[in-house]
Amino acid sequence: MSDKVIVSVVIPAYNAAGFLANAVASLQAQTLTAWEAIIVDDASTDDTVAVAERFAEVDTRVRVLKQAQNGGPSAARNAGFAVARGDWIALLDADDVYLPERLSSMIAAAERLGADMLADNQWLRDPSLGAIVRSGLPRSGGPKKISLTEFYLKSLSASGFDLGTLKPIFRKSFLAQAGIQYRSFRYGEDFVFFAELLALGAQAWRIPEPYYVYTLTVSEVDGNKSASSRTLTNYDLLLIGSNSIMDRYEARLSETEKAAIRTRAFFIEEYKSATVFKDQRRRKQYLRMLATLLQHPFIVVMILRGIRWRLRAMLPDQRFVPT
């Protein structure tokens, strides 16, 4: 095996002992072998480090970094990026997996397209079913460029899939040229990082093939949170991060891009109101529920879309187990 590292895969891990092995095993099954895995333990309190070090002992491509204190996924990814040796940097969450051809297919596509960042489609795994229920995006067509406007308008979970959950690969030389890191958000950090790269002119593409299996943070079948998710929803932080691109890059943005940023801000506020509505329903505060609906009628649309995805997820013919 050559010592050349083509791609560095950064895996932030916090209390991931129960599922980290699946993520690393999916790397070891890659058809492209010139990778390194950088597992960044974010001050876990379980056996995450022990699991990671067992892999490192038998596979020299696996490296383990230990954060002295918990800094969240942004700090963990920055730590991994700082020591990455590959020409490309890829992301892998500790509760997700790659299909075997992911790295070889994506790097070939990125080189062919001259991309600075390239995302694939995703298979969405429902945590309650333990099965894949659908792909995030249509699996037909060819490569498509990602604009900042599209990214903002399609990073809304009510649309059925949020582009902010994509896990692109990044050309390391472009990241060095851009000179940016993940900012210290503990929620919506991927979205802000991707949006900032787009604002700086990254040539970004997405392909229709799904090579990444993403574990939904909340089940579409019963609404229960995934046991492997460490994400805590914070709409205020999401709004700050979303608007920060306008604050930092307003002079570079077109009116269309600014309108897209404002549109996403509106929907984030609606999502926040929907959580208030759910809490009122739980407390059986029916008059307050009615008042919230009258003030935020888009909640009805979100409820109907949620029912649609729940029914679809329950249909057996929608499920798919990749081989």
C-alpha positions as CSV (number, residue, x, y, z in Angstrom):
1,M,0.0,0.0,0.0
2,S,1.3,3.4,-0.9
3,D,2.0,5.9,1.9
4,K,0.2,8.6,-0.2
5,V,-3.0,9.8,1.6
6,I,-5.6,10.9,-1.0
7,V,-8.4,11.7,1.5
8,S,-8.5,12.5,5.2
9,V,-11.8,11.4,6.8
10,V,-12.6,13.4,10.0
11,I,-14.8,11.7,12.5
12,P,-15.9,13.8,15.6
13,A,-16.9,11.4,18.3
14,Y,-18.6,12.1,21.6
15,N,-19.9,9.2,23.7
16,A,-19.9,7.1,20.5
17,A,-18.6,3.8,21.9
18,G,-21.8,2.0,20.9
19,F,-21.7,2.8,17.2
20,L,-18.3,4.2,16.2
21,A,-17.1,0.8,15.1
22,N,-19.7,0.7,12.3
23,A,-18.5,4.0,10.9
24,V,-14.8,3.0,10.9
25,A,-15.6,-0.4,9.5
26,S,-17.4,1.3,6.5
27,L,-14.1,3.1,5.9
28,Q,-12.1,-0.1,6.0
29,A,-14.5,-1.5,3.3
30,Q,-13.8,1.4,0.9
31,T,-12.7,0.5,-2.6
32,L,-10.2,3.4,-2.4
33,T,-7.6,2.4,0.2
34,A,-5.4,5.5,0.3
35,W,-7.4,7.2,3.1
36,E,-6.7,8.2,6.7
37,A,-9.3,8.3,9.5
38,I,-8.9,11.1,12.1
39,I,-11.1,10.2,15.0
40,V,-11.4,13.2,17.3
41,D,-12.7,12.3,20.7
42,D,-14.5,15.3,22.2
43,A,-13.8,14.5,25.8
44,S,-16.2,11.5,25.9
45,T,-17.2,10.0,29.2
46,D,-17.7,6.4,27.9
47,D,-15.3,4.0,26.1
48,T,-15.1,6.0,22.8
49,V,-11.3,6.4,23.1
50,A,-10.8,2.7,23.8
51,V,-12.9,1.7,20.7
52,A,-11.0,4.2,18.6
53,E,-7.6,3.1,19.8
54,R,-8.3,-0.5,19.2
55,F,-8.8,0.4,15.5
56,A,-5.6,2.5,15.5
57,E,-3.6,-0.5,16.9
58,V,-4.5,-2.7,14.0
59,D,-4.8,-0.2,11.2
60,T,-2.1,2.5,10.7
61,R,-4.5,4.6,8.7
62,V,-6.5,5.3,11.8
63,R,-5.4,8.2,14.0
64,V,-6.9,9.3,17.3
65,L,-7.0,12.8,18.7
66,K,-8.2,13.6,22.2
67,Q,-9.7,16.9,23.1
68,A,-8.9,18.0,26.6
69,Q,-12.4,19.4,27.0
70,N,-15.7,19.1,25.2
71,G,-15.7,21.8,22.5
72,G,-18.6,20.5,20.3
73,P,-18.5,19.3,16.7
74,S,-17.0,22.5,15.3
75,A,-13.9,22.4,17.5
76,A,-13.5,18.6,16.8
77,R,-13.7,19.1,13.1
78,N,-11.2,22.0,13.2
79,A,-8.8,19.8,15.2
80,G,-9.1,17.1,12.6
81,F,-8.7,19.5,9.6
82,A,-5.5,20.9,11.2
83,V,-3.6,17.6,11.0
84,A,-5.2,16.2,7.8
85,R,-2.6,15.0,5.3
86,G,-4.9,14.2,2.3
87,D,-5.5,16.2,-0.8
88,W,-9.2,15.9,0.1
89,I,-11.0,16.1,3.4
90,A,-14.2,14.2,4.0
91,L,-16.7,14.2,6.8
92,L,-18.2,11.2,8.6
93,D,-20.4,11.4,11.7
94,A,-19.8,8.7,14.2
95,D,-23.3,7.3,13.9
96,D,-23.3,7.2,10.0
97,V,-21.6,4.9,7.5
98,Y,-20.2,5.1,3.9
99,L,-21.1,2.7,1.1
100,P,-17.9,1.0,-0.2
101,E,-17.5,3.0,-3.4
102,R,-18.1,6.4,-1.8
103,L,-14.6,7.8,-1.7
104,S,-13.4,6.5,-5.0
105,S,-16.6,7.7,-6.8
106,M,-16.7,11.1,-5.2
107,I,-13.1,12.0,-5.7
108,A,-13.2,10.9,-9.3
109,A,-16.3,13.1,-9.8
110,A,-14.8,16.0,-8.0
111,E,-11.6,15.9,-10.1
112,R,-13.6,15.6,-13.3
113,L,-15.8,18.6,-12.4
114,G,-13.0,20.7,-11.0
115,A,-14.9,21.0,-7.8
116,D,-13.7,22.6,-4.6
117,M,-16.4,20.8,-2.7
118,L,-18.7,18.0,-3.8
119,A,-21.6,16.3,-2.1
120,D,-23.4,13.1,-2.8
121,N,-27.0,12.2,-2.2
122,Q,-27.8,10.4,1.0
123,W,-29.7,7.4,2.1
124,L,-31.8,8.3,5.2
125,R,-31.9,5.7,7.9
126,D,-34.8,5.9,10.4
127,P,-33.5,5.2,13.9
128,S,-36.7,3.6,15.1
129,L,-37.0,1.3,12.2
130,G,-33.3,0.6,11.9
131,A,-33.7,0.7,8.2
132,I,-33.3,3.1,5.3
133,V,-36.6,4.7,4.3
134,R,-35.7,6.9,1.3
135,S,-33.0,8.9,-0.3
136,G,-32.8,12.6,0.5
137,L,-32.8,13.8,-3.1
138,P,-33.9,12.3,-6.4
139,R,-31.5,9.7,-7.6
140,S,-31.8,10.6,-11.3
141,G,-30.1,13.2,-13.4
142,G,-26.5,14.3,-13.5
143,P,-24.2,16.5,-11.4
144,K,-25.6,19.9,-10.5
145,K,-23.8,23.0,-9.3
146,I,-24.8,24.3,-5.8
147,S,-25.4,28.0,-5.6
148,L,-25.6,29.9,-2.3
149,T,-29.2,30.8,-3.2
150,E,-30.2,27.1,-3.7
151,F,-28.3,26.1,-0.6
152,Y,-30.3,28.6,1.6
153,L,-33.7,27.8,0.1
154,K,-33.2,24.0,0.2
155,S,-31.7,23.9,3.7
156,L,-35.2,23.7,5.2
157,S,-36.3,20.5,6.8
158,A,-40.0,21.2,5.8
159,S,-39.0,20.5,2.2
160,G,-38.4,16.9,3.1
161,F,-34.6,17.1,3.0
162,D,-32.2,19.7,4.3
163,L,-29.1,20.4,2.1
164,G,-27.4,21.5,5.3
165,T,-27.1,17.8,6.3
166,L,-25.0,16.9,3.3
167,K,-21.5,15.7,3.9
168,P,-19.3,17.0,1.1
169,I,-15.7,16.3,0.4
170,F,-13.5,19.4,0.3
171,R,-10.4,20.2,-1.7
172,K,-7.8,20.9,1.0
173,S,-6.0,23.5,-1.1
174,F,-9.2,25.5,-1.4
175,L,-9.8,25.4,2.4
176,A,-6.2,26.7,2.9
177,Q,-6.8,29.4,0.3
178,A,-10.1,30.4,1.9
179,G,-8.6,30.6,5.3
180,I,-11.7,29.7,7.2
181,Q,-12.6,27.1,9.9
182,Y,-15.7,25.9,11.4
183,R,-17.1,28.6,13.6
184,S,-17.9,27.8,17.2
185,F,-21.6,26.9,16.8
186,R,-22.9,23.8,18.5
187,Y,-25.9,23.7,16.2
188,G,-26.1,24.3,12.5
189,E,-22.3,24.4,12.3
190,D,-22.1,22.4,9.0
191,F,-24.6,24.8,7.3
192,V,-22.6,27.9,8.3
193,F,-19.3,26.3,7.1
194,F,-20.7,25.3,3.8
195,A,-22.5,28.6,3.2
196,E,-19.3,30.5,4.0
197,L,-17.4,28.5,1.4
198,L,-20.1,29.2,-1.2
199,A,-20.0,32.9,-0.3
200,L,-16.3,32.8,-0.9
201,G,-16.8,31.4,-4.4
202,A,-16.3,27.7,-3.9
203,Q,-17.1,25.6,-7.0
204,A,-19.6,23.3,-5.4
205,W,-21.4,20.4,-7.0
206,R,-23.8,17.6,-5.9
207,I,-24.3,14.3,-7.6
208,P,-27.5,12.2,-7.5
209,E,-25.9,8.9,-6.3
210,P,-26.3,8.3,-2.6
211,Y,-23.1,6.9,-1.0
212,Y,-23.7,8.2,2.5
213,V,-26.1,6.6,5.0
214,Y,-27.3,9.3,7.3
215,T,-29.0,8.4,10.6
216,L,-32.0,10.8,11.0
217,T,-31.8,12.7,14.3
218,V,-35.6,12.2,14.8
219,S,-37.6,9.2,13.5
220,E,-40.1,9.9,10.8
221,V,-42.2,7.0,12.0
222,D,-42.7,7.8,15.7
223,G,-41.0,11.1,16.3
224,N,-38.6,9.7,18.8
225,K,-35.0,11.1,18.9
226,S,-32.2,8.8,17.7
227,A,-30.3,7.3,20.7
228,S,-27.1,8.0,18.8
229,S,-27.8,11.7,18.2
230,R,-25.9,14.2,20.3
231,T,-27.6,17.2,18.7
232,L,-29.6,19.6,20.8
233,T,-32.0,21.7,18.7
234,N,-31.4,25.5,19.1
235,Y,-33.4,27.6,16.7
236,D,-31.9,30.9,18.1
237,L,-28.4,29.6,17.3
238,L,-29.5,28.4,13.9
239,L,-30.9,31.8,13.1
240,I,-27.7,33.6,14.3
241,G,-25.6,31.2,12.2
242,S,-27.8,31.6,9.1
243,N,-27.8,35.4,9.3
244,S,-24.0,35.6,10.0
245,I,-23.3,35.1,6.3
246,M,-25.2,38.3,5.5
247,D,-23.4,40.1,8.3
248,R,-20.0,39.0,7.1
249,Y,-20.4,39.0,3.3
250,E,-23.2,41.4,2.5
251,A,-21.0,43.4,0.1
252,R,-20.4,40.3,-2.0
253,L,-24.0,39.0,-2.1
254,S,-26.5,39.6,-4.9
255,E,-30.0,40.7,-4.1
256,T,-31.3,37.2,-4.9
257,E,-28.9,35.7,-2.4
258,K,-29.9,38.2,0.3
259,A,-33.6,37.4,-0.4
260,A,-32.8,33.7,0.1
261,I,-31.1,34.4,3.5
262,R,-34.1,36.4,4.6
263,T,-36.5,33.6,3.5
264,R,-34.6,31.0,5.5
265,A,-34.7,33.3,8.5
266,F,-38.5,33.5,8.2
267,F,-38.8,29.7,8.1
268,I,-36.5,29.3,11.1
269,E,-38.8,31.5,13.1
270,E,-41.7,29.4,11.9
271,Y,-40.0,26.2,13.0
272,K,-39.4,27.8,16.4
273,S,-43.1,28.6,16.7
274,A,-43.9,25.0,15.8
275,T,-42.0,23.8,18.8
276,V,-44.1,26.2,21.0
277,F,-47.2,24.7,19.4
278,K,-46.1,21.2,20.1
279,D,-45.4,22.1,23.8
280,Q,-48.9,23.7,24.0
281,R,-50.4,20.5,22.6
282,R,-48.5,18.4,25.1
283,R,-49.9,20.6,27.9
284,K,-53.4,20.5,26.3
285,Q,-53.4,24.3,26.1
286,Y,-55.9,24.4,23.2
287,L,-56.7,28.1,23.2
288,R,-53.0,28.9,23.1
289,M,-52.6,26.4,20.3
290,L,-55.2,28.2,18.3
291,A,-53.6,31.5,18.9
292,T,-50.2,30.2,17.8
293,L,-51.7,28.7,14.6
294,L,-53.5,32.0,13.7
295,Q,-50.2,33.9,14.2
296,H,-48.1,31.3,12.4
297,P,-50.3,29.5,9.8
298,F,-47.3,27.8,8.1
299,I,-47.3,25.4,11.1
300,V,-50.2,23.6,9.4
301,V,-48.1,23.0,6.3
302,M,-45.3,21.6,8.5
303,I,-47.8,19.3,10.2
304,L,-49.2,18.0,6.9
305,R,-45.7,17.4,5.5
306,G,-44.7,15.6,8.7
307,I,-47.7,13.3,8.3
308,R,-46.7,12.7,4.7
309,W,-43.2,11.6,5.5
310,R,-44.3,9.5,8.4
311,L,-46.8,7.6,6.2
312,R,-44.2,7.2,3.5
313,A,-41.6,5.9,6.0
314,M,-44.0,3.2,7.1
315,L,-44.4,1.7,3.6
316,P,-42.2,-1.4,3.3
317,D,-41.5,-0.8,-0.4
318,Q,-39.8,2.5,0.5
319,R,-37.2,0.8,2.5
320,F,-33.8,-0.1,1.1
321,V,-30.8,-1.9,2.6
322,P,-27.7,-1.1,0.5
323,T,-25.3,-3.9,-0.1
